[in-house]
């Protein structure tokens, strides 16, 4: 069942990356409008999502954050979003893969 779950997550990531609706994430000009509307919360959420779902480009999110919020403040919120996304990705991989790895015959260090 875990292999099927991983397969579905992979297909979802590929599908999300190919959707036309996410094309605006690659353009910093359009992202700055969203950042103006939602503020720093948008930067943190979008960057965390970009780390968890790999086809979403994170460079344009960081550029738009720096352009609208300023270099220092944009960098701080970009770092917070990246760490949050990495924590979510690590937790998901541990939650999905712990039991199959523990039950396997591979030697664990």
N, C-alpha and C positions, 0 to 999 in steps of 0.2 A: 504494500500500500504506500510506503514511503517513496518508492521509485515513481509511482504514478503521481504522487503529490509533487515531487520535484519536476516531473515532466510537465504537469499543468502549470506550475509556476514559471517554468521556462517558456512555454508557449504563450502565457499571458504577457511576459516581459517582451517577447518578440512582437506580439500583436500590439501592445501599447506603443512600442517604438515605431511601428509602421503606420499608426493612425494619423490621419491628416489633422485631426483636432489638436494634436500636440506639436504641430509644426511651429506654432508661435513661441514655443520654449527656446527655439534656436535663434530668435531675434531679440537682441537686447532692447531695441526701441519699443517693442510691444511689451516686453517684460517690465520696463520701467513704469508703464501705466498701471500694471497690476501692483507693483511695489508702492506706487504713490497711493493707490486705493487701500491696500491692506497693510502697508508699512513693513516693519522688520519681521513681523510674523510670517509674511509671505516668503521672505528670503529664507528663513529657517525651515519652513515646511517644504518649500520647493527644493531646497538643497538636500534635505533629508530624503525626500522622495527620489531625487536624482541619484543618490548613493545607493538606495535600496533597489530601485528599478533602473538598471544600467543604461538602457537606450536613451534616457533623458539627458541632454547635455548640461553639464554643470558649469561649464565655462561661461556661457552666456548669462546664466543666473548670477554668477559672481561679478561679471562686468556690469550688469544692470544694477546690482546692489551697490557697487562702488560708484557708479555714475549718479545714482539718486541719493544715497545715504552718505556719501563721502568715503574717502579711502579708508580711514581708520574704522569708522562705525560699520561700513559695509564689510570690511575684513573681519571684524569681530562677529557679526551675525553670520557671515559665511562659514567661519570656523565652528560656531555653535551648531549650525545646520549640518555640517560635515561630520562632526563628532556624534551628533544625535542619529544621523543616518547610519553611521558605522556601528553604533551600538544596537540599533534595530536590526541591521543585517546580521551582526554576530549572534544576537539573541534568536533570530529566526533560524539560522543555520544550526545552532546548538539544539534548539527545540526540535527541528525536523530530523537532524542526523544523529542525535545522541544514541537512541535505542538501537538503530541498525548497526552502528559502529561498535557499541558495547556487546551486542549479540554476535558479532562476527568472530571469525577465528584469527583475526589479525592481532599481533601482539601490541598492546597499548603501553606506551612509556609512562 
